Amino acid sequence: MSLDALLADRYSVRAFRPDPVPADVIRRILATAQQSASWCNTQPWDVVITENPAATDRLRAVFLQATASGQPHPDWPWPEQYVGVHNERRRKCGFDLYNAVGIERDDRDGRMKQALRNYELFDAPHCMLVFCHESLGFYGGVDCGLFLQAFMLAAWEQGVHSIAQAALAAYPDPIRAHVGFPPEKRLLFGCSFGYADESHPANLFRTERADGPAEALFLND
Ligand SMILES: Cc1cc2nc3c(=O)[nH]c(=O)nc-3n(C[C@H](O)[C@H](O)[C@H](O)COP(=O)(O)O)c2cc1C
């Protein structure tokens, strides 16, 4: 697939079939994503993958226990509020998801249950967690974002679907304890992956994009 086609085709999958991805395919995707650019070629992404679905189940249990036991306390603070066009886009993609799965606007319980689906890993057979050493700060996070994009596109090209999840960075301490990482490795995000349940309502809506060239400021003098 061309890059154009991959970017147009990919979407965030929020319901997966249980079938595992063969280990050699996971490794091929990781090898491709590793080619991402990074500042000074630090390649700072510290990646944890649940290769065996049983390991995904254990990770899922840690997430679900964490959500039941406290408030989110991500290593890197989440936005406190979204304003202007950012808020409009955020609300639209949220409401489009709720509409797709039949959650009414005033159904708080329904929205909470849908948010919890993040920690059920949308039933995916695999999950990737991406950490970065705290010394690399903001730009380490940028590098890890480039890796994430490459991972999702390389996966899509192999017929493997995924979703980036900042939600999985909400409870870093129990996750670090589970994977045996020290506190200086900061959790940035997760990415559940596998094969889409294409008929699931959560997978039937698509987001839109602004017109990139129209949004850009071109300087010619
Ligand atoms: C860094 C990052 C974090 C995200 N975190 C979440 C998340 O926690 N839960 C979720 O359902 N979607 C999450 N998303 C998916 C976005 O909502 C999605 O990419 C966006 O709405 C565009 O839709 P598309 O991916 O289907 O094109 C995240 C995406 C990115 C890039």
The ligand as an SDF file (V2000), in Angstrom:
LIG
                    3D

 31 33  0  0  0  0  0  0  0  0999 V2000
   -1.3400    9.7900   21.2730 C   0  0  0  0  0  0  0  0  0  0  0  0
   -2.7600    9.2920   21.0670 C   0  0  0  0  0  0  0  0  0  0  0  0
   -3.4980    8.8960   22.1490 C   0  0  0  0  0  0  0  0  0  0  0  0
   -4.8030    8.4060   21.9780 C   0  0  0  0  0  0  0  0  0  0  0  0
   -5.4890    7.9590   23.0730 N   0  0  0  0  0  0  0  0  0  0  0  0
   -6.6990    7.3870   22.8980 C   0  0  0  0  0  0  0  0  0  0  0  0
   -7.3610    6.7840   24.0020 C   0  0  0  0  0  0  0  0  0  0  0  0
   -6.8780    6.7610   25.1290 O   0  0  0  0  0  0  0  0  0  0  0  0
   -8.5650    6.1980   23.7860 N   0  0  0  0  0  0  0  0  0  0  0  0
   -9.1600    6.1850   22.5390 C   0  0  0  0  0  0  0  0  0  0  0  0
  -10.2660    5.6270   22.4000 O   0  0  0  0  0  0  0  0  0  0  0  0
   -8.5310    6.7510   21.4680 N   0  0  0  0  0  0  0  0  0  0  0  0
   -7.3210    7.3320   21.6200 C   0  0  0  0  0  0  0  0  0  0  0  0
   -6.6470    7.8400   20.5360 N   0  0  0  0  0  0  0  0  0  0  0  0
   -7.2340    7.7140   19.1980 C   0  0  0  0  0  0  0  0  0  0  0  0
   -7.7540    9.0530   18.6880 C   0  0  0  0  0  0  0  0  0  0  0  0
   -8.9810    9.3540   19.2800 O   0  0  0  0  0  0  0  0  0  0  0  0
   -7.8700    8.9510   17.1610 C   0  0  0  0  0  0  0  0  0  0  0  0
   -6.5990    8.7470   16.6080 O   0  0  0  0  0  0  0  0  0  0  0  0
   -8.4720   10.2120   16.5390 C   0  0  0  0  0  0  0  0  0  0  0  0
   -9.7890   10.4150   16.9840 O   0  0  0  0  0  0  0  0  0  0  0  0
   -8.4650   10.1210   15.0120 C   0  0  0  0  0  0  0  0  0  0  0  0
   -9.2140    8.9940   14.5970 O   0  0  0  0  0  0  0  0  0  0  0  0
   -8.5870    7.8050   13.7520 P   0  0  0  0  0  0  0  0  0  0  0  0
   -7.3850    7.2690   14.4980 O   0  0  0  0  0  0  0  0  0  0  0  0
   -9.6940    6.7850   13.6820 O   0  0  0  0  0  0  0  0  0  0  0  0
   -8.1680    8.3410   12.4300 O   0  0  0  0  0  0  0  0  0  0  0  0
   -5.3640    8.3540   20.6830 C   0  0  0  0  0  0  0  0  0  0  0  0
   -4.6010    8.7740   19.5900 C   0  0  0  0  0  0  0  0  0  0  0  0
   -3.3080    9.2260   19.7700 C   0  0  0  0  0  0  0  0  0  0  0  0
   -2.4980    9.6230   18.5660 C   0  0  0  0  0  0  0  0  0  0  0  0
  1  2  1  0
  2  3  1  0
  2 30  2  0
  3  4  2  0
  4  5  1  0
  4 28  1  0
  5  6  2  0
  6  7  1  0
  6 13  1  0
  7  8  2  0
  7  9  1  0
  9 10  1  0
 10 11  2  0
 10 12  1  0
 12 13  2  0
 13 14  1  0
 14 15  1  0
 14 28  1  0
 15 16  1  0
 16 17  1  0
 16 18  1  0
 18 19  1  0
 18 20  1  0
 20 21  1  0
 20 22  1  0
 22 23  1  0
 23 24  1  0
 24 25  2  0
 24 26  1  0
 24 27  1  0
 28 29  2  0
 29 30  1  0
 30 31  1  0
M  END
$$$$
